C-alpha cells in the first residue's frame, strides 16, 4: 500500500469517527494539521522548511483533482550534503 492510499484510508476512518462523536469537522481538520506539523518538527525540520512544504503543497494543489502526488527527496538537517529537495507534482490516476 502506498503512502497516499494509507493516508486516505486513515483520514476517511478518522473523519467517520469524528462525525460519530459529534466532533466539528473544522476542529478535526485543525487537529490533523497540528499532528502533521508535530511530526515534521520531530523529524528535525525547521519552521521555515515546514512553511516551505505547506506553501509548495498549496501552490500545487488542484481542487479539481484530489489526488496530488508530491515527491520530495528530503535530505534532513545537515545529515546529507547537496540539495534538500527534488520537486515533482504528478497526478496519480
C-alpha positions in Angstrom: 0.0 0.0 0.0 1.4 3.4 -0.9 1.6 6.4 1.4 -1.3 8.3 -0.3 -3.7 5.3 -0.1 -2.7 4.7 3.5 -3.3 8.3 4.4 -6.6 8.4 2.5 -7.9 5.3 4.3 -6.8 6.6 7.8 -8.3 10.0 7.1 -11.6 8.6 6.0 -11.8 6.4 9.1 -10.9 9.4 11.3 -13.5 11.6 9.7 -16.1 8.9 10.3 -15.1 8.5 13.9 -15.1 12.3 14.5 -18.6 12.5 13.0 -19.8 9.6 15.2 -18.6 11.5 18.2 -20.0 14.9 17.1 -16.6 16.5 16.6 -16.8 19.6 14.4 -15.1 18.8 11.0 -13.1 22.0 11.0 -11.8 21.3 14.5 -10.9 17.8 13.5 -9.1 19.1 10.4 -7.1 21.6 12.5 -6.1 18.8 14.9 -4.9 16.7 12.0 -2.8 19.6 10.6 -1.3 20.1 14.1 -0.3 16.5 14.3 1.4 16.7 10.9 3.3 19.8 11.9 4.4 18.0 15.1 5.6 15.0 13.0 7.6 17.3 10.7 9.2 19.2 13.6 10.0 15.9 15.4 11.9 14.7 12.3 14.2 17.8 12.6 12.6 20.0 10.1 12.8 23.8 10.8 9.8 26.1 10.9 10.9 27.6 7.6 11.2 24.2 6.0 7.8 23.2 7.2 6.3 26.5 5.9 8.0 25.8 2.5 6.4 22.3 2.5 3.0 23.7 3.2 3.4 26.5 0.6 4.6 24.1 -2.1 1.5 21.9 -1.4 -0.9 24.8 -1.6 0.8 26.2 -4.7 0.4 22.8 -6.5 -3.0 21.8 -5.1 -5.7 21.4 -7.8 -9.1 21.2 -6.2 -10.5 19.6 -9.3 -8.0 16.7 -9.0 -8.0 15.5 -5.4 -5.0 13.2 -5.9 -1.8 15.3 -5.9 1.3 13.3 -5.7 4.3 15.3 -4.4 7.6 13.6 -4.4 10.2 15.3 -2.3 13.6 13.8 -1.5 14.1 15.5 1.8 17.7 15.0 2.9 17.3 16.0 6.5 19.1 18.7 8.6 22.8 18.6 7.8 22.9 14.8 7.5 23.4 14.8 3.8 25.1 17.3 1.6 23.5 18.6 -1.5 20.2 20.0 -2.5 17.4 19.4 0.0 14.5 18.9 -2.4 13.6 17.5 -5.7 10.2 18.6 -6.7 7.7 16.8 -8.9 3.9 17.2 -8.9 2.2 14.4 -10.9 -1.4 13.5 -10.7 -1.9 9.8 -10.0 -4.8 8.2 -11.6 
